[in-house]
Amino acid sequence: MELIRRIFKAPKESFFLFGPRGTGKSTWLRQRFPDAIYVDLLDQETFRSYLARPERLGEVISGSAQARTVIVDEIQKAPALLEEIHRQMETEGGRRMQFILTGSSARKLKRSGTDLLAGRAVLKTLHPFMAVELGARFDFARSLELGMLPLVLDSVEPHETLKSYVSLYLREEVQAEGLVRNVGNFARFLEAMSFSHASLLNTTQTARECQVNRKTVEGFIEILEDLLLGFRLSVFSKRAQRKLVQHPKFYYADAGVFRSLRPKGPLDSPEEISGACLEGLVAQHLRAWIAYSRAERTLYFWRTKAGLEVDFVIYGEDTFLAIEVKRSRTVTSRDVRPLSAFRDEYPQASVCLLHGGRERLKVNDVPCLPCKEFLLNLVPDAPAPVD
């Protein structure tokens, strides 16, 4: 695959750039900052040298008078290096430098008590591809099968790469860093959590399926979030008039990762799996859209105890939008009922339904848009394309 231009914009000040493995952080940085001092902590020789002598970074900076940017890739491998970076920021030369620190996990940094440079560097995230980044290359059906990770889409054998992706995390992040005592339990947990993708999270049930206690499952979920492999959505409850559920929903960070983990057999409905893939694909796009936009927005879902559910609610300074996602190519009045109920409770909100067909519809005064069209027109710093 030719190099795809990413929408992400680098801040002018120093920043952390977090994102799951395979989102193209290193590729983007090498393209954007070709003349930077580059420290790759995945290289074992480099890792050992900086682990033994963090002050070596200052020596490298002093010897590179023309450089104005320092990139440290996978900073979580050597959290002690942050102290040297902080010290460099305080020096006269360091104040002229931009430090960019990448990571696929913030867990080790948090566990080590590191203060992430005391606020001297902003936190940014790089997500899997958005449809708008791929443009004419965006294959809607293929994205539901393989997801949107650049590592996978750029592979000669994408299906095999996707299969090995989780194994890579287990080997290089979970096992190597000693994040869990029993990697086998964590591997079973990853599969069990695939049944919770795009669903209400029930840690008690997941614990029973994994044959571990509930607190262990809660800890595993935190590891998933720290590794940026999964995320939870809270229920939207501002000025709620109806009784709402309290449990969050869970999603894997990429639709392809979910599909690779989800068991398939005679009792597993292909329609159910495809529906969860589609909802997850929309979720990851909305998260990227929010992360890359300047306006403050938060992603939620809405579900009443009576069973009415809206998949996504985006709430922020310039947006109040409820979105329902349906895999079906046809839309009925029954499908838009939750959106109508949400609009009754929140007249200020816009609503829309995304479906798997090709036509724009309006059912009970609810706009119903083709999901592919919506994703291709979802652009950071622009309004959601629901009109």
N, C-alpha and C positions, 0 to 999 in steps of 0.2 A: 504494500500500500504506500502511495506517495505521502509525503509529510503533510498532515492536516493542520491548518492554522487553528489554534485554540482561541476561544473567546476570552479566557482568563487574562486579566490585565494585572501586571505586577505593580505593587505600590512603589513609590519613590523611596520610602524609608525601608529600614531593615524589616524582614518578615519571616515567619515560619510558614512553610508550605506543606501542609499535611494532605494525605490522600492515600487510598488503598494501593497496594502493589499493582502495577500494571496500568496505572492511569496516565503514564507518560510524563511524570514530573521531571525526570532526568533529561529526557529527550527535549522537552520544552525549554528547560533552563540552558542546555548547551546551545540550542538554537538562538535563544533570546539574549544570552550573555556569553558570546564566544570568547571574549578576552578575560573572563573572570578567573580568579584563583579557584581551582576546583579540587575539593577534598572528598574523595569517594570512600566512605567507610565500609562499603561492601567489599572493597579490595582488602584482602587479609593483611598484606604487608603495610598498607597505609593505615589500616585499623590498629595494628600492633604498635606502630611508631607513634601515633597520636595518643593511644591509650597510655603508653609508657611516659611520653613527654608532651603533655598538652601545650606547653609553652612553645613548642616547635611552630605552632601556627603564627605566633608573633614574629618569629624569625623568617618564615616564608613571606609574610606581609611586608616586612622590612626589605626583603630582597626583591620585591616586585613593585618598584616605585610607580609604574604606570597603571597598575591595576586599581580599579575603584570598586570592584565587587568581589566578595568572597562567598563561595557557595560550599556548604558542608552537607553532603548527601547522606541521608539516614542518620541524623544526629542522635537518635535514640540508642544507637549502638555504643556511644561514648558520652553519656550525660555530663561527665566531668569536664568535657571540652567546653561546655557552656560558661564555666567560670573564666576560662581564658578568653573566650569571645567577649564576655562582659568586661573584662579588664581592658581588652583592646578597644572597646567602644569608649572607654574613659580616657584613652590616650589621644594626643593631638592628631596623630595619623589615623587612628581608628575612627575618629569622629567624622572623617571624610569618606569613610568606607560604607558601603551597603552590604550587610550580612544577610544571606538567604540560607535558611536552615530547613532542609526537607526531612520528612519522616513518614513512615507508613504506620506508626503507632506512637501515641503520646503516653502510653501506659508506663514505660520504664522511666520516662522523664518525671511523671507524677509520683511514682513510687520512690524515686530517689530524693524527693523533696525539692527538686529544682524549681526555681521561681519563674522559669521561662523568660529570663533576662529582665525581670522586674518591670514588664510592660514596655521595654524599649523596642520590642519587635511585635508587630501586629500578627494576628493569626489568620491565615487564609487556607482554603482547601481547593484541591483540584479534583474534579469528579470524572467519572467515565464520560465518553463523548456525549454531547447533545446532538439531536437530529439536525439542528441548524448548522452545526459545525461540519457535518458530513454533506449537507446539501443534497445534490443529485445522487450522491453515493449512498444515501440513507435507504436501506432496505428494511421496510417495516417488518415483514415476516421473519427475516434473518435476525433482526434485533430481538425478537421474542424467543428465538431459539438459542442465540449465542450471547445476547446481552450487548453491552456497549463499551467494554473494556478495550482500550487501544491494543494492549498486549495480545488479546485474543483475536481481534479483527485483523491485525497485521500479520497473524501467523499463517504459515503455509498449511498447517493442519489445525484449524481453529478448534475443532471438537476435542482433539487430544490435548491441546493447550488448556482448554477450559477444564477438562477432567483433572489435569495435574495442578491447577491453580490452587485449590484448597490444600492439596498435599504440600505445596510449597509453603503455604502459611503455617501448616502444622509443623513442618520440619524446621523452617528458618525463624519463625517468630515464636510460636507457642512452645515447642520442645527445646529449641536452642536457648531461649531466654528463660526457661523454667517457669513459665506463667501458670502452669497447672501441674499437679502431682501425677495425674493419670491421663496421659494423652489419649488412651483408648476411650475413656469416659467422655472426653471432650469431642472426639470424632463421632461417637454415637449421638452426642448432644447436637452437633451440627446437622445431622440428618433429621433428628427429631424436630429441630426448630424449623425445618423446611415446611412442616405441616402448619406452623404458625405464621408463615409468610402471608402478609396481607390479611391477617386475622387478629382477633383479640388475643392478647397474650395470657396464657394460663400456665403459670410456672409450676403449679402443683401437678397438673396433668403431664407436663413435659418431664418433670422430675420422676414421675412414676414410669414413664416410657424409657427413661435413661437409667432407671434403677439407682438413682442418687437422691440426696435430700434436696429440698426446695432452695435452701440457702446456697448450695453448690450451683444449682441452675442459675440463680440470680447473679452469682459471681461469674459464671460462664458468659452470661449475657453482657455483663460489663466488659469482659475481655473482648467479645465480639465488637462492641461499640468502640472500645479503645483501639482495636485493630482496624477500625473503619470498615468492617465487613458487614455490619448491620446497624439498624437504628430503630428507635421507638418513636411513635407518634402519640401525643397526649390528646385527650378529648377536648374539644372546644366547649367551654362552659361559661363564657362571659355572659352575665345577665340571663342565665338559663331559666326558663319557665317550666320546662319539662324535666322529669327525672332522667338523669343520664348515667351511663355506665362509668365505672371508675378505672377499669383496666385499660392500659395502652394497647395500641396495635404494633406489630413488629413487621419489619421488612429487611430482607437482605439488600445490600447496597447496589446489587446489579442483578438484573433479571436472569442473565446467563448463569451466574453463580447459584441462584436459587434453583434453576432447572437442573443443574449438574448435581445438586445435593438431593433433590426430591426423588424418592424411590418411585418406580413405575412398575405396575403389575396389574393383574386382573381386577383388583379392587380399587385401582386408582383411575379416576375418570380423566381422560385427556382434556375434556372441556374445563374441568375444575382447575387443572394445572395451567392450561392456557389462559384462563381468566385471571389467575393469580399472577402469571407472568406479565400480562397486560397492565394490571393495576400497579405492579412493581415498577414497570418501565415508566409509567406516568409519574410515580412517586420519585424516582431518581432524577427525572427531568425537572420536576418542580423544585427539588432540593438544590440542584445545580443553578436553576434560574434565580432562586432566592440568594444563593451564595455569591453569585457573580453580579448581582444588582446592587446599586448603591442604597436604594430605599430599604428601610427596615421592615421585614416581613417574617412571619412565622407560619409553619405548616402544622395543621391539626387534622383530626377527623371528628365526626359528630355521630353519636349513636345514643338513642334513647333506650330506656329499659324496656319499652314496648317493642323494640326491634327495628325502629326506623333508623337507617344509617346512611350517611353521606361520606363517601370515601375520603375526600380532602376538603379542608377549609383553609384558605390562605387569608391571614389577617395581618394588616399592617397600616402604615401611615397613608398609603395610597391605594390599598387593595383590600377588598372584602369580597371574597369569591368562594363559592361552594361548587365542587366538581364531583360528579358521579361517573364511574367508568363501567361500561358494559361491553363484554366481548362480542355480543350478538350484533348482526348487521341490521336487525330490525329493532325498532323502539316502540314500546307501547305506553299507554297512560300509567300502567302499573310501574314501569321502570322509573318514571319521573316523580312518583309520589313522594319519596323522601326529600327531593329537592323542593317540591312545593311546600312540604311541611316546614322545611328549614326557612324558606322565604317568608312563610306566614309568621314565624317566630322572629325573623330578622329581616324586615322589609328593606333595610339598607343594603343588603347583600345582593350581588349578582349571582346567578346560577347558570350552570350548563352541564350537559351530559355528553360524554365522549363515547363513541361507539365504533364498532369494527367495520362499518360500512363505508360508502363513498359519498353519500349525499348529506347535505345540510338539511335539517328538519326543524320544525318547531312543534312540540307536543305539549298541550296544555300550557302554552305560553312559555315553555322552557326551551331554550336553544339547544339543539342536539347536533354535535359536530363530529365529523370523521376524526378519529384519534390521530391518524397519521398526519392529517392537515394541521391539527392543533400543535403537535410536537414540532413539526417543521417550521412553524411560525412563532414558537416560543423563544423569544429573544431577550436576554438580560437587558435591564434598563428600559424596556418597552412594556406597555401594558399586556396582560395576558390576552391572547387572541381569541376572545369569546364573542365578539360582535360580528 
